Amino acid sequence: MTYCIAASINEGLILVSDSRTNAGIDNVSTYGKMHAFDTTEDRKIVLLCAGNLATTQAVLEQLHRDKIKDAEININNVECLSEAAAYLGHVSVEKQKQHINPEGQSAFNPSASFILAGQIGDEPHGAFMVYAEGNSITSSANTPFLQIGESKYGKPILDRFLKLDTPIDEAARCCLVSMDSTIRSNASVGPPVEMLIYRKDSFKFDEYYSFDGDDDYLLQLRRSWENKLREAIGALPVLSKAAAKTMRIDL
């Protein structure tokens, strides 16, 4: 399984992904889900990937090949992120079709989903989630983050704390806690954890981090979060016994 997050806030982007892949409980390995492209100077583009590994690798290879060959549509000549997302969706659907027979069946599930994030020219930075069907959505003011993969365990903290005006370094810590919460609750998501912080209009990828499972900072973050949660639970209002009611007995 996989868990990837892209937060698009006023100050820039935070991208976080795990690196665990598995084909059964006895075949667990690591494979990076975050891929930055070597593009022209007027753009920075990153992909986060989830789903069938063969499909994601084929899509990445096609995007790289189109860029090298200067194809009619490639990541170096699209004019905006939405156009890049549409291009990515088309390539993904075509790669999935290669594994489906005329009866519409496949021996395995070839579907994959992606998050495309970055900035192109004078356009604002942003992130798009591209579904397996090829369509896409972007983040919004009410929900300034996108998730792919095993999203349910890490979503509550993002819902509560991540806003457009959240300072970018604070948002980065929030995303790391979201990832750590998912790792804690789902064995199919695991380190190394990759994180990229992109500050708007910088056109630089110079704040990249990779955390192993025993990384000192990640362990410190985990302990601090757990301790603060225990303190918060202990400080919650005490239940009043006077407000208790007699339970109805049905049987």
C-alpha positions in Angstrom: 0.0 0.0 0.0 1.0 3.6 -0.2 0.3 7.0 1.5 1.1 10.3 -0.2 0.2 13.8 0.8 0.3 17.1 -1.1 -0.5 20.3 0.8 -0.9 23.5 -1.2 -1.0 26.5 1.1 -0.3 30.2 0.7 3.4 29.9 1.3 4.0 26.9 -1.0 3.8 23.1 -1.2 4.5 20.3 1.1 4.8 16.8 -0.4 5.2 13.7 1.7 5.3 10.0 0.7 6.2 6.6 2.2 8.3 4.0 0.4 6.8 0.7 1.2 5.6 -1.7 -1.4 4.4 -5.3 -1.0 3.0 -8.2 -2.9 1.9 -10.2 0.1 3.0 -10.4 3.7 6.2 -12.2 2.8 7.3 -9.9 0.0 7.8 -6.4 1.4 10.2 -4.0 -0.2 10.8 -0.3 -0.6 10.3 1.9 -3.7 10.2 5.7 -3.7 6.8 7.2 -4.6 8.1 10.8 -5.1 9.6 11.7 -8.5 11.0 15.2 -9.4 11.5 16.0 -13.1 14.4 17.8 -14.6 12.5 20.5 -16.4 13.2 23.9 -18.0 14.0 26.8 -15.7 10.4 28.2 -15.8 8.8 25.2 -14.0 9.1 22.7 -11.2 7.0 19.5 -11.3 6.9 16.5 -8.9 4.8 13.4 -9.1 3.6 11.2 -6.2 2.4 7.8 -7.2 0.1 5.1 -5.8 -1.3 1.9 -7.1 0.1 -0.7 -9.4 3.9 -0.4 -9.5 4.2 -1.6 -13.1 1.7 1.1 -14.3 3.4 3.9 -12.4 6.8 2.9 -13.7 5.5 2.8 -17.3 3.8 6.2 -16.9 7.0 7.8 -15.5 9.1 6.3 -18.3 6.6 7.6 -20.9 6.7 11.1 -19.4 10.5 11.1 -19.4 10.6 9.8 -23.0 8.2 12.4 -24.2 10.3 15.1 -22.5 13.6 13.8 -24.0 12.1 13.6 -27.5 10.4 17.0 -27.2 7.0 15.4 -28.1 4.1 17.6 -29.1 2.8 17.5 -25.5 5.3 17.0 -22.7 5.9 18.4 -19.3 8.3 21.0 -20.7 5.8 22.6 -23.0 2.4 22.4 -21.2 1.3 25.9 -20.2 -0.2 25.2 -16.8 -0.5 22.5 -14.1 -4.1 21.6 -15.2 -2.8 20.9 -18.7 0.0 18.8 -17.2 -2.6 16.9 -15.1 -4.7 16.2 -18.2 -1.6 14.9 -20.1 -0.6 12.7 -17.2 -4.2 11.3 -17.0 -4.1 10.4 -20.7 -0.8 8.6 -20.4 -1.9 6.7 -17.3 -5.2 5.5 -19.0 -3.3 4.3 -22.1 -0.8 2.4 -20.0 -3.6 0.7 -18.0 -5.3 -0.3 -21.2 -2.3 -2.3 -22.3 -3.1 -4.8 -19.5 -6.8 -5.3 -20.3 -8.0 -7.8 -22.9 -10.8 -7.2 -25.5 -13.3 -8.6 -22.9 -12.3 -5.8 -20.5 -10.5 -8.2 -18.1 -7.1 -8.3 -16.6 -5.1 -10.8 -14.6 -4.4 -8.1 -12.1 -5.5 -4.6 -11.2 -3.4 -2.2 -13.3 -5.0 1.0 -11.9 -2.8 3.8 -10.5 -3.4 7.3 -9.1 -1.1 10.3 -9.0 -0.6 13.7 -7.4 1.1 16.2 -9.7 2.4 19.3 -8.0 4.6 22.3 -8.7 4.6 25.6 -10.4 4.8 26.7 -14.1 5.8 30.2 -15.1 3.6 33.0 -13.7 0.9 30.6 -12.8 0.4 30.0 -9.0 1.8 26.9 -7.4 -0.7 24.0 -6.9 -1.4 20.3 -6.8 -3.7 18.0 -8.8 -4.9 14.5 -7.9 -5.2 12.4 -11.1 -7.5 9.4 -10.7 -7.0 6.0 -12.4 -9.8 7.0 -14.9 -7.7 10.0 -16.1 -9.7 12.8 -14.6 -8.4 15.1 -11.9 -9.2 17.4 -9.1 -7.3 20.2 -7.3 -7.1 21.3 -3.7 -9.4 24.1 -2.4 -9.5 26.7 0.3 -11.6 24.5 2.5 -9.4 21.4 1.9 -5.9 22.6 1.0 -4.5 19.1 0.7 -4.7 16.0 -1.4 -4.1 12.3 -0.5 -3.7 9.1 -2.4 -3.3 5.6 -1.1 -4.1 4.7 2.5 -5.5 8.1 3.5 -8.0 7.5 6.3 -5.6 7.3 9.3 -3.8 10.5 8.5 -6.7 12.6 7.4 -8.1 13.7 10.8 -5.1 15.8 11.7 -5.0 17.4 8.3 -8.7 18.3 8.5 -8.3 19.9 12.0 -5.1 21.8 11.6 -4.1 22.4 8.0 -5.4 25.7 6.5 -4.3 27.9 3.6 -2.7 30.4 6.0 -0.8 27.8 8.1 2.9 28.6 8.1 4.7 26.3 5.8 7.1 24.8 8.4 4.2 24.1 10.7 2.3 22.6 7.8 5.3 20.3 7.1 5.3 19.0 10.7 1.5 18.5 10.4 2.0 16.4 7.3 4.7 14.3 9.0 2.5 13.6 11.9 -0.2 12.5 9.4 2.3 10.1 7.8 3.5 8.8 11.2 -0.1 8.2 12.3 -0.7 6.2 9.2 2.5 4.1 9.6 1.4 3.4 13.2 -2.0 2.1 12.2 -1.2 0.4 8.9 1.7 -2.0 8.4 1.5 -1.7 4.6 2.8 1.9 4.9 6.3 2.4 6.0 9.6 4.3 5.8 11.8 5.7 4.4 9.5 8.8 4.4 10.3 11.4 1.8 9.3 15.1 2.2 9.8 18.0 -0.1 9.1 21.6 0.9 8.6 24.0 -2.1 8.4 27.7 -1.3 6.2 29.6 -3.9 8.0 31.3 -6.8 11.4 29.9 -5.7 11.6 27.4 -8.5 14.0 25.4 -6.3 13.8 21.9 -4.8 16.4 22.5 -2.1 14.4 21.4 0.9 14.2 17.7 0.5 14.3 15.2 3.4 14.4 11.4 3.7 13.7 9.9 7.1 14.4 6.2 7.9 12.4 4.4 10.5 15.0 5.0 13.2 15.6 8.7 12.2 16.2 10.8 15.4 13.9 13.6 14.3 11.1 11.3 13.3 11.3 9.5 16.6 11.4 12.8 18.5 8.3 14.0 16.5 6.4 10.8 17.3 7.2 10.9 21.1 6.3 14.6 21.3 3.0 14.1 19.5 2.0 11.1 21.6 2.9 12.9 24.9 0.9 16.0 23.9 -2.1 13.8 23.0 -2.0 12.1 26.4 -1.9 15.5 28.1 -4.8 16.8 26.0 -6.9 13.7 26.8 -6.1 14.1 30.5 -7.2 17.8 30.3 -10.6 17.2 28.7 -13.7 18.1 30.8 -14.6 15.4 33.3 -17.9 13.6 32.7 -20.6 14.5 35.2 -22.2 11.6 37.0 -25.1 13.8 37.7 -25.8 14.0 34.0 -25.9 10.2 33.7 -29.2 8.5 32.8 -30.6 5.0 33.6 -30.1 2.7 30.6 -33.2 1.2 29.1 -33.2 -2.6 29.4 -34.7 -4.2 26.3 -34.3 -7.9 27.1 
